[in-house]
Amino acid sequence: MTSISFTVNARPVEVAADGDTPLLDVLRNHLRLTGTRFGCGLEQCGACMVLIDGMPEKSCGKALLDRNPAPTRRQIAEALDDNICRCGSHIRILRAVQRAAAVMRAGADR
């Protein structure tokens, strides 16, 4: 086990984990950040994607909202285009991004 220090959501964290532990496991199992999902297990569907230093590997609803706080449904769908949905939740994901955009805009207005 090694002690790993990094910042998650603007908060410094330290985790004891083996060096070969996937970041997904550290986020979900060690830090209880369950928003990150295990999908295909092959890094192809995009469900496990996270932002690292503000940049996603392929696409991310959060990166879109940073660029465009009021995206259209079409823009959201295009941003998520590389994510292959095998669970049938694509429509719910689109609605969730729209809700997140509204909440983020409301917070910025305060």
WOCORHU-V495141 format. One record per run of one state. SS is the DSSP state (hx for helix, st for strand, lp for the rest). FROM is the first residue (numbers start at 1). TO is the last residue. If there is no record, write none. Layout:
ss	from	to
SS	FROM	TO
SS	FROM	TO
//
This chain:
ss	from	to
lp	1	1
st	2	8
lp	9	10
st	11	17
lp	18	22
hx	23	30
lp	31	50
st	51	52
lp	53	54
st	55	56
lp	57	60
hx	61	67
lp	68	72
hx	73	79
lp	80	89
hx	90	108
lp	109	110
//
